[in-house]
Amino acid sequence: MEWFEDEELALVADTIDDFAAREIEGKVVDLERLGRPPFPHQAVDALADLGFLWGIAPEDLGIGMDDVTAVVLLSKLAETSAGFAAIVAVHYAAVGAVLSSPSGMEVLKGLKGLKGGNGSRSAGAALIGVALRSETAPLGTGVPGSRYVAMPSHESTDFTLLLAEGGPDAAVLLADREAAARLAVEGPGVSGLDEMSTSVLAAPGDSLDAMEFVVSGSGAVEVRDALMSSLRLYFSAIMQGSARSATAYALEYAKQRHQTGRAIIHHQNVRKKLNEMETANQAMASFLYRAASNGAGNGASGLRGMLYDFTKAQSEYVVNEAIQGLGGYGYMREYGLEKKLRDVKALQALGPSCTADWLGLF
């Protein structure tokens, strides 16, 4: 089922498979049974120790990964945990967005090597989330200003990248955990991705002065566009990885499940569905590779928007078919496929649309 043939990418994929087996499987996955799942700090720190947390930053800050390597990493992580992959994806998008600003390198150098509330990350730096504006008037809070959805929750990250205001007053600011806490109007809640909770912030104008300034005006709009382009690409990789793992599960089930005296994989309709699912997986992977290979320019934003819409539809189709392949078992929590469907739907809700930013940005 591998969709790339590159020695370095294969090594990354194998490393992430091993990481997922050690740090995610059984430790992070399916924690909603605990009521409010704890944030996977230890797994984030372990990823930093491998050098992958800030890997997309230039080599003097990270290891200089490109977007192709990033989407392979995220896709492989999503095979085990889409929620954990989403945490990493948001951080990658935030780092990339800051780097797209004129002073981005200096801002990130100031964070490199910091010891955040999540513990010391010897191979990385502070974990960054993003806060996207959802409403211009916070509901029922009595707080003037704008309302933002922070993902992951501001309580779980060291810094939150805040895209404030709009038009000529547009600004991108970096809030540390203490500053973000002063803006919180709703505490963390499960986002649909069990491993990544979200929270709601409200930022009145006079509260922004105390935050670290990244960029304003037209530069802020460019940073916003870079952020949204990255989120589309990275969330697409996660949905594709979830669909791949659902297909693998359905294939293994079809080999072991017997009906009318033989494994159901030998039934014509079952084989047909599995072939169609894998065709969709390969189509998503090819589109994903093409979109990741394009840099920030060259029409990448439009291409990534098309990718995101295509992957939304195809990944949901694949996971639904995997569930149907298990019959009634597919809907049971113990088999794990219902969670993959929830993950894909949650990414569709959290992620930006290619035609309009439903979160109300600018």
C-alpha positions as a Markdown table, in Angstrom:
| # | Residue | x | y | z |
|---|---|---|---|---|
| 1 | Met | 0.0 | 0.0 | 0.0 |
| 2 | Glu | 3.0 | 2.3 | -0.1 |
| 3 | Trp | 2.5 | 5.2 | -2.5 |
| 4 | Phe | 6.0 | 6.5 | -2.5 |
| 5 | Glu | 9.3 | 4.9 | -3.7 |
| 6 | Asp | 12.1 | 7.0 | -2.1 |
| 7 | Glu | 14.7 | 5.7 | 0.3 |
| 8 | Glu | 14.7 | 8.7 | 2.5 |
| 9 | Leu | 10.9 | 8.9 | 2.7 |
| 10 | Ala | 10.7 | 5.1 | 3.4 |
| 11 | Leu | 13.2 | 5.6 | 6.3 |
| 12 | Val | 11.0 | 8.4 | 7.7 |
| 13 | Ala | 7.9 | 6.2 | 7.4 |
| 14 | Asp | 9.6 | 3.3 | 9.2 |
| 15 | Thr | 10.8 | 5.6 | 11.9 |
| 16 | Ile | 7.3 | 7.0 | 12.5 |
| 17 | Asp | 5.8 | 3.5 | 12.4 |
| 18 | Asp | 8.2 | 2.5 | 15.2 |
| 19 | Phe | 7.5 | 5.8 | 17.1 |
| 20 | Ala | 3.7 | 5.2 | 16.9 |
| 21 | Ala | 4.1 | 1.7 | 18.2 |
| 22 | Arg | 6.1 | 2.8 | 21.2 |
| 23 | Glu | 4.6 | 6.2 | 22.0 |
| 24 | Ile | 1.0 | 6.3 | 20.7 |
| 25 | Glu | -0.5 | 2.8 | 20.4 |
| 26 | Gly | -2.1 | 2.0 | 23.7 |
| 27 | Lys | -1.0 | 5.3 | 25.3 |
| 28 | Val | -2.7 | 8.0 | 23.3 |
| 29 | Val | -5.4 | 6.4 | 21.2 |
| 30 | Asp | -9.1 | 6.2 | 22.2 |
| 31 | Leu | -8.8 | 8.1 | 25.5 |
| 32 | Glu | -12.3 | 9.5 | 25.4 |
| 33 | Arg | -13.3 | 6.8 | 27.8 |
| 34 | Leu | -11.5 | 8.7 | 30.5 |
| 35 | Gly | -14.0 | 11.6 | 30.2 |
| 36 | Arg | -11.6 | 14.3 | 29.4 |
| 37 | Pro | -8.6 | 12.8 | 27.6 |
| 38 | Pro | -5.2 | 14.1 | 28.8 |
| 39 | Phe | -3.1 | 15.9 | 26.3 |
| 40 | Pro | -0.3 | 13.6 | 24.9 |
| 41 | His | 2.6 | 15.7 | 26.2 |
| 42 | Gln | 5.0 | 12.7 | 26.5 |
| 43 | Ala | 4.4 | 11.7 | 22.9 |
| 44 | Val | 5.0 | 15.3 | 21.7 |
| 45 | Asp | 8.3 | 15.4 | 23.6 |
| 46 | Ala | 9.3 | 12.0 | 22.2 |
| 47 | Leu | 8.7 | 13.3 | 18.7 |
| 48 | Ala | 10.9 | 16.3 | 19.5 |
| 49 | Asp | 13.6 | 14.0 | 20.7 |
| 50 | Leu | 13.6 | 12.4 | 17.3 |
| 51 | Gly | 14.1 | 15.8 | 15.7 |
| 52 | Phe | 10.7 | 15.9 | 14.0 |
| 53 | Leu | 8.8 | 18.4 | 16.0 |
| 54 | Trp | 10.5 | 21.4 | 14.4 |
| 55 | Gly | 11.6 | 19.5 | 11.4 |
| 56 | Ile | 10.0 | 21.8 | 8.8 |
| 57 | Ala | 12.0 | 24.8 | 10.1 |
| 58 | Pro | 15.4 | 25.6 | 8.3 |
| 59 | Glu | 18.3 | 23.5 | 9.4 |
| 60 | Asp | 19.6 | 26.0 | 11.9 |
| 61 | Leu | 16.3 | 25.6 | 13.8 |
| 62 | Gly | 15.0 | 22.2 | 12.8 |
| 63 | Ile | 16.1 | 19.6 | 10.2 |
| 64 | Gly | 14.9 | 21.3 | 7.1 |
| 65 | Met | 12.1 | 18.9 | 6.2 |
| 66 | Asp | 10.1 | 19.8 | 3.1 |
| 67 | Asp | 6.3 | 19.4 | 2.7 |
| 68 | Val | 6.6 | 16.1 | 1.0 |
| 69 | Thr | 8.4 | 14.6 | 4.1 |
| 70 | Ala | 5.9 | 16.4 | 6.4 |
| 71 | Val | 2.8 | 14.8 | 4.7 |
| 72 | Val | 4.4 | 11.4 | 4.7 |
| 73 | Leu | 5.1 | 11.8 | 8.4 |
| 74 | Leu | 1.6 | 13.0 | 9.1 |
| 75 | Ser | -0.1 | 10.3 | 7.0 |
| 76 | Lys | 1.9 | 7.6 | 8.9 |
| 77 | Leu | 1.0 | 9.2 | 12.3 |
| 78 | Ala | -2.7 | 9.3 | 11.3 |
| 79 | Glu | -2.7 | 5.6 | 10.7 |
| 80 | Thr | -2.4 | 5.2 | 14.4 |
| 81 | Ser | -3.9 | 8.5 | 15.7 |
| 82 | Ala | -5.4 | 11.2 | 13.6 |
| 83 | Gly | -5.8 | 13.4 | 16.7 |
| 84 | Phe | -2.1 | 13.3 | 17.5 |
| 85 | Ala | -1.2 | 13.9 | 13.9 |
| 86 | Ala | -3.5 | 16.9 | 14.0 |
| 87 | Ile | -1.6 | 18.4 | 16.9 |
| 88 | Val | 1.7 | 18.0 | 15.0 |
| 89 | Ala | 0.0 | 19.4 | 11.8 |
| 90 | Val | -1.2 | 22.5 | 13.5 |
| 91 | His | 2.2 | 23.1 | 15.0 |
| 92 | Tyr | 3.9 | 22.6 | 11.6 |
| 93 | Ala | 1.4 | 25.1 | 10.0 |
| 94 | Ala | 2.1 | 27.6 | 12.8 |
| 95 | Val | 5.8 | 27.4 | 12.4 |
| 96 | Gly | 5.5 | 27.7 | 8.6 |
| 97 | Ala | 3.2 | 30.7 | 8.9 |
| 98 | Val | 5.6 | 32.5 | 11.2 |
| 99 | Leu | 8.5 | 31.8 | 8.9 |
| 100 | Ser | 6.5 | 33.4 | 6.0 |
| 101 | Ser | 6.6 | 36.8 | 7.8 |
| 102 | Pro | 9.7 | 39.1 | 7.4 |
| 103 | Ser | 10.7 | 38.7 | 11.0 |
| 104 | Gly | 9.8 | 35.1 | 11.2 |
| 105 | Met | 13.2 | 33.6 | 11.7 |
| 106 | Glu | 14.0 | 36.0 | 14.6 |
| 107 | Val | 10.7 | 35.2 | 16.2 |
| 108 | Leu | 11.3 | 31.4 | 16.0 |
| 109 | Lys | 14.9 | 31.8 | 17.2 |
| 110 | Gly | 13.6 | 33.4 | 20.3 |
| 111 | Leu | 11.5 | 30.2 | 20.9 |
| 112 | Lys | 14.2 | 27.7 | 20.1 |
| 113 | Gly | 15.4 | 25.8 | 23.1 |
| 114 | Leu | 12.8 | 27.3 | 25.4 |
| 115 | Lys | 11.6 | 25.1 | 28.3 |
| 116 | Gly | 7.8 | 25.3 | 28.1 |
| 117 | Gly | 5.2 | 24.1 | 30.5 |
| 118 | Asn | 5.1 | 20.8 | 28.7 |
| 119 | Gly | 8.7 | 20.0 | 29.8 |
| 120 | Ser | 12.1 | 20.4 | 28.2 |
| 121 | Arg | 12.3 | 19.5 | 24.5 |
| 122 | Ser | 16.0 | 19.0 | 23.8 |
| 123 | Ala | 15.5 | 18.4 | 20.1 |
| 124 | Gly | 12.7 | 20.8 | 19.5 |
| 125 | Ala | 11.2 | 23.9 | 21.1 |
| 126 | Ala | 7.9 | 25.1 | 22.4 |
| 127 | Leu | 4.7 | 23.7 | 20.9 |
| 128 | Ile | 2.7 | 26.2 | 19.0 |
| 129 | Gly | -1.0 | 26.1 | 18.3 |
| 130 | Val | -3.2 | 28.4 | 16.2 |
| 131 | Ala | -6.3 | 30.5 | 17.0 |
| 132 | Leu | -8.6 | 31.1 | 14.1 |
| 133 | Arg | -11.3 | 33.8 | 14.2 |
| 134 | Ser | -14.8 | 32.2 | 14.3 |
| 135 | Glu | -17.1 | 35.1 | 15.1 |
| 136 | Thr | -16.8 | 38.9 | 15.3 |
| 137 | Ala | -19.1 | 39.1 | 18.4 |
| 138 | Pro | -18.5 | 36.5 | 21.1 |
| 139 | Leu | -21.7 | 34.9 | 22.2 |
| 140 | Gly | -22.9 | 35.5 | 25.7 |
| 141 | Thr | -19.6 | 36.6 | 27.1 |
| 142 | Gly | -20.0 | 40.3 | 27.4 |
| 143 | Val | -16.4 | 40.6 | 26.1 |
| 144 | Pro | -15.9 | 43.0 | 23.2 |
| 145 | Gly | -13.7 | 41.9 | 20.3 |
| 146 | Ser | -13.4 | 38.7 | 18.3 |
| 147 | Arg | -14.0 | 35.1 | 19.1 |
| 148 | Tyr | -11.3 | 32.5 | 18.2 |
| 149 | Val | -11.1 | 28.7 | 18.1 |
| 150 | Ala | -7.7 | 27.7 | 19.5 |
| 151 | Met | -6.4 | 24.3 | 18.4 |
| 152 | Pro | -5.0 | 22.6 | 20.3 |
| 153 | Ser | -6.4 | 24.1 | 23.5 |
| 154 | His | -4.4 | 27.1 | 24.7 |
| 155 | Glu | -3.9 | 25.2 | 28.0 |
| 156 | Ser | -1.9 | 22.5 | 26.1 |
| 157 | Thr | 0.4 | 24.5 | 24.0 |
| 158 | Asp | 3.3 | 26.8 | 25.0 |
| 159 | Phe | 2.3 | 29.5 | 22.5 |
| 160 | Thr | -0.7 | 30.3 | 20.4 |
| 161 | Leu | -0.5 | 32.1 | 17.0 |
| 162 | Leu | -3.4 | 34.5 | 17.0 |
| 163 | Leu | -4.8 | 36.0 | 13.7 |
| 164 | Ala | -6.4 | 39.2 | 14.9 |
| 165 | Glu | -8.8 | 41.7 | 13.4 |
| 166 | Gly | -9.0 | 42.2 | 9.6 |
| 167 | Gly | -8.4 | 44.4 | 6.6 |
| 168 | Pro | -5.8 | 47.2 | 7.2 |
| 169 | Asp | -5.9 | 46.4 | 10.9 |
| 170 | Ala | -5.0 | 42.7 | 10.4 |
| 171 | Ala | -2.3 | 41.4 | 12.7 |
| 172 | Val | -0.6 | 38.1 | 13.6 |
| 173 | Leu | 0.5 | 37.9 | 17.2 |
| 174 | Leu | 2.1 | 35.2 | 19.4 |
| 175 | Ala | 0.5 | 34.7 | 22.8 |
| 176 | Asp | 2.2 | 32.6 | 25.5 |
| 177 | Arg | 0.2 | 30.4 | 27.7 |
| 178 | Glu | -0.4 | 33.0 | 30.3 |
| 179 | Ala | -1.5 | 35.6 | 27.8 |
| 180 | Ala | -3.8 | 33.1 | 26.1 |
| 181 | Ala | -5.4 | 32.2 | 29.4 |
| 182 | Arg | -6.5 | 35.8 | 29.9 |
| 183 | Leu | -8.4 | 35.6 | 26.6 |
| 184 | Ala | -10.1 | 32.3 | 27.3 |
| 185 | Val | -13.9 | 32.4 | 27.4 |
| 186 | Glu | -14.5 | 28.6 | 27.1 |
| 187 | Gly | -12.4 | 25.9 | 28.6 |
| 188 | Pro | -11.0 | 22.9 | 26.7 |
| 189 | Gly | -13.5 | 20.6 | 25.1 |
| 190 | Val | -13.2 | 17.5 | 22.9 |
| 191 | Ser | -13.1 | 18.6 | 19.3 |
| 192 | Gly | -14.2 | 15.3 | 17.8 |
| 193 | Leu | -10.5 | 14.4 | 17.6 |
| 194 | Asp | -10.2 | 12.6 | 21.0 |
| 195 | Glu | -6.5 | 13.4 | 21.4 |
| 196 | Met | -6.8 | 17.1 | 20.6 |
| 197 | Ser | -9.1 | 19.3 | 22.5 |
| 198 | Thr | -9.9 | 22.9 | 21.5 |
| 199 | Ser | -10.8 | 26.0 | 23.4 |
| 200 | Val | -12.4 | 29.4 | 22.6 |
| 201 | Leu | -10.6 | 32.7 | 23.1 |
| 202 | Ala | -12.0 | 36.3 | 22.9 |
| 203 | Ala | -9.6 | 39.1 | 22.2 |
| 204 | Pro | -10.6 | 42.7 | 22.9 |
| 205 | Gly | -8.4 | 45.2 | 21.2 |
| 206 | Asp | -6.6 | 46.4 | 24.3 |
| 207 | Ser | -5.6 | 42.9 | 25.2 |
| 208 | Leu | -3.4 | 42.5 | 22.1 |
| 209 | Asp | -0.8 | 45.0 | 23.2 |
| 210 | Ala | 0.8 | 42.6 | 25.6 |
| 211 | Met | 1.4 | 39.9 | 23.0 |
| 212 | Glu | 4.5 | 39.4 | 20.9 |
| 213 | Phe | 4.0 | 41.1 | 17.5 |
| 214 | Val | 4.7 | 39.1 | 14.4 |
| 215 | Val | 3.4 | 41.0 | 11.5 |
| 216 | Ser | 0.5 | 43.4 | 10.6 |
| 217 | Gly | -1.4 | 44.8 | 7.6 |
| 218 | Ser | -1.0 | 43.1 | 4.2 |
| 219 | Gly | 1.8 | 41.0 | 5.7 |
| 220 | Ala | -0.6 | 39.5 | 8.1 |
| 221 | Val | -2.9 | 38.5 | 5.3 |
| 222 | Glu | 0.0 | 36.8 | 3.6 |
| 223 | Val | 0.8 | 34.9 | 6.8 |
| 224 | Arg | -2.9 | 33.9 | 7.1 |
| 225 | Asp | -2.9 | 32.6 | 3.5 |
| 226 | Ala | 0.3 | 30.6 | 4.2 |
| 227 | Leu | -1.3 | 29.1 | 7.3 |
| 228 | Met | -4.5 | 28.1 | 5.6 |
| 229 | Ser | -2.7 | 26.6 | 2.7 |
| 230 | Ser | -0.6 | 24.5 | 5.1 |
| 231 | Leu | -3.6 | 23.4 | 7.1 |
| 232 | Arg | -5.3 | 22.2 | 3.9 |
| 233 | Leu | -2.3 | 20.2 | 2.9 |
| 234 | Tyr | -1.6 | 18.7 | 6.3 |
| 235 | Phe | -5.2 | 17.9 | 7.2 |
| 236 | Ser | -5.5 | 16.2 | 3.8 |
| 237 | Ala | -2.5 | 14.0 | 4.7 |
| 238 | Ile | -4.1 | 13.0 | 7.9 |
| 239 | Met | -7.4 | 12.1 | 6.3 |
| 240 | Gln | -5.5 | 10.1 | 3.7 |
| 241 | Gly | -3.6 | 8.2 | 6.4 |
| 242 | Ser | -6.8 | 7.4 | 8.3 |
| 243 | Ala | -8.4 | 6.0 | 5.1 |
| 244 | Arg | -5.3 | 3.9 | 4.4 |
| 245 | Ser | -5.4 | 2.4 | 7.8 |
| 246 | Ala | -9.1 | 1.7 | 7.6 |
| 247 | Thr | -8.5 | -0.1 | 4.3 |
| 248 | Ala | -5.8 | -2.2 | 5.8 |
| 249 | Tyr | -8.0 | -3.2 | 8.7 |
| 250 | Ala | -10.9 | -4.1 | 6.4 |
| 251 | Leu | -8.5 | -6.2 | 4.2 |
| 252 | Glu | -7.2 | -8.1 | 7.2 |
| 253 | Tyr | -10.8 | -8.7 | 8.5 |
| 254 | Ala | -11.8 | -10.0 | 5.0 |
| 255 | Lys | -9.0 | -12.5 | 5.1 |
| 256 | Gln | -10.0 | -13.8 | 8.5 |
| 257 | Arg | -13.8 | -13.6 | 8.4 |
| 258 | His | -15.4 | -16.8 | 7.0 |
| 259 | Gln | -18.8 | -17.1 | 5.5 |
| 260 | Thr | -20.3 | -19.9 | 3.5 |
| 261 | Gly | -17.2 | -22.0 | 4.1 |
| 262 | Arg | -14.5 | -19.5 | 2.9 |
| 263 | Ala | -12.9 | -16.2 | 3.8 |
| 264 | Ile | -15.1 | -13.3 | 2.6 |
| 265 | Ile | -12.2 | -11.8 | 0.7 |
| 266 | His | -12.9 | -14.5 | -2.0 |
| 267 | His | -16.4 | -13.1 | -2.4 |
| 268 | Gln | -16.6 | -11.0 | -5.6 |
| 269 | Asn | -18.4 | -8.0 | -4.1 |
| 270 | Val | -16.0 | -7.8 | -1.2 |
| 271 | Arg | -12.9 | -7.9 | -3.5 |
| 272 | Lys | -14.6 | -5.3 | -5.7 |
| 273 | Lys | -15.1 | -2.9 | -2.8 |
| 274 | Leu | -11.5 | -3.4 | -1.5 |
| 275 | Asn | -10.2 | -2.6 | -4.9 |
| 276 | Glu | -12.3 | 0.5 | -5.2 |
| 277 | Met | -11.1 | 1.6 | -1.7 |
| 278 | Glu | -7.4 | 1.1 | -2.6 |
| 279 | Thr | -8.0 | 3.0 | -5.9 |
| 280 | Ala | -9.3 | 5.9 | -3.9 |
| 281 | Asn | -6.3 | 5.7 | -1.6 |
| 282 | Gln | -3.8 | 5.8 | -4.4 |
| 283 | Ala | -5.6 | 8.7 | -6.0 |
| 284 | Met | -5.5 | 10.7 | -2.8 |
| 285 | Ala | -1.8 | 9.8 | -2.4 |
| 286 | Ser | -0.9 | 11.0 | -5.9 |
| 287 | Phe | -2.8 | 14.2 | -5.5 |
| 288 | Leu | -1.3 | 14.7 | -2.1 |
| 289 | Tyr | 2.3 | 14.2 | -3.4 |
| 290 | Arg | 1.7 | 16.6 | -6.2 |
| 291 | Ala | 0.3 | 19.3 | -3.9 |
| 292 | Ala | 3.1 | 18.8 | -1.4 |
| 293 | Ser | 5.7 | 19.1 | -4.2 |
| 294 | Asn | 4.5 | 22.6 | -5.0 |
| 295 | Gly | 6.0 | 25.4 | -2.9 |
| 296 | Ala | 4.1 | 28.3 | -1.5 |
| 297 | Gly | 3.9 | 29.8 | -4.9 |
| 298 | Asn | 3.0 | 28.3 | -8.3 |
| 299 | Gly | -0.7 | 28.2 | -7.5 |
| 300 | Ala | -0.1 | 25.9 | -4.5 |
| 301 | Ser | -2.9 | 27.5 | -2.5 |
| 302 | Gly | -5.6 | 26.7 | -5.2 |
| 303 | Leu | -4.2 | 23.2 | -5.7 |
| 304 | Arg | -4.2 | 22.5 | -2.0 |
| 305 | Gly | -7.8 | 23.7 | -1.8 |
| 306 | Met | -8.8 | 21.3 | -4.5 |
| 307 | Leu | -6.8 | 18.5 | -2.7 |
| 308 | Tyr | -8.6 | 19.2 | 0.6 |
| 309 | Asp | -12.1 | 19.0 | -1.0 |
| 310 | Phe | -11.1 | 15.8 | -2.9 |
| 311 | Thr | -9.6 | 14.2 | 0.1 |
| 312 | Lys | -12.6 | 15.0 | 2.3 |
| 313 | Ala | -14.9 | 13.1 | 0.0 |
| 314 | Gln | -12.6 | 10.2 | -0.8 |
| 315 | Ser | -11.4 | 9.5 | 2.7 |
| 316 | Glu | -15.0 | 9.6 | 4.1 |
| 317 | Tyr | -16.0 | 7.2 | 1.3 |
| 318 | Val | -13.1 | 4.8 | 2.1 |
| 319 | Val | -13.7 | 4.7 | 5.8 |
| 320 | Asn | -17.5 | 4.2 | 5.3 |
| 321 | Glu | -16.8 | 1.3 | 3.0 |
| 322 | Ala | -14.4 | -0.2 | 5.5 |
| 323 | Ile | -17.1 | 0.0 | 8.2 |
| 324 | Gln | -19.6 | -1.6 | 5.8 |
| 325 | Gly | -17.1 | -4.4 | 5.2 |
| 326 | Leu | -17.3 | -5.4 | 8.8 |
| 327 | Gly | -21.0 | -5.4 | 8.9 |
| 328 | Gly | -22.5 | -4.5 | 12.3 |
| 329 | Tyr | -19.1 | -4.9 | 13.9 |
| 330 | Gly | -17.9 | -1.8 | 12.0 |
| 331 | Tyr | -20.0 | 0.4 | 14.1 |
| 332 | Met | -18.7 | -0.9 | 17.4 |
| 333 | Arg | -16.0 | 1.0 | 19.3 |
| 334 | Glu | -13.9 | -2.1 | 20.0 |
| 335 | Tyr | -13.1 | -2.4 | 16.3 |
| 336 | Gly | -11.8 | 1.2 | 16.0 |
| 337 | Leu | -13.3 | 2.1 | 12.6 |
| 338 | Glu | -16.1 | 4.3 | 14.0 |
| 339 | Lys | -13.3 | 6.4 | 15.5 |
| 340 | Lys | -11.6 | 6.8 | 12.1 |
| 341 | Leu | -14.9 | 8.0 | 10.7 |
| 342 | Arg | -15.3 | 10.5 | 13.5 |
| 343 | Asp | -11.7 | 11.7 | 13.0 |
| 344 | Val | -12.3 | 12.3 | 9.3 |
| 345 | Lys | -15.5 | 14.2 | 10.0 |
| 346 | Ala | -13.8 | 16.2 | 12.7 |
| 347 | Leu | -11.0 | 17.3 | 10.4 |
| 348 | Gln | -13.6 | 18.3 | 7.8 |
| 349 | Ala | -15.2 | 20.5 | 10.5 |
| 350 | Leu | -12.0 | 22.0 | 11.9 |
| 351 | Gly | -10.3 | 22.5 | 8.6 |
| 352 | Pro | -10.8 | 25.4 | 6.2 |
| 353 | Ser | -12.9 | 25.0 | 3.0 |
| 354 | Cys | -11.2 | 25.7 | -0.3 |
| 355 | Thr | -14.0 | 28.0 | -1.4 |
| 356 | Ala | -14.5 | 30.1 | 1.7 |
| 357 | Asp | -13.0 | 30.2 | 5.2 |
| 358 | Trp | -16.1 | 29.3 | 7.2 |
| 359 | Leu | -14.3 | 30.4 | 10.3 |
| 360 | Gly | -14.8 | 34.0 | 9.3 |
| 361 | Leu | -11.2 | 35.0 | 8.8 |
| 362 | Phe | -10.8 | 38.6 | 7.8 |
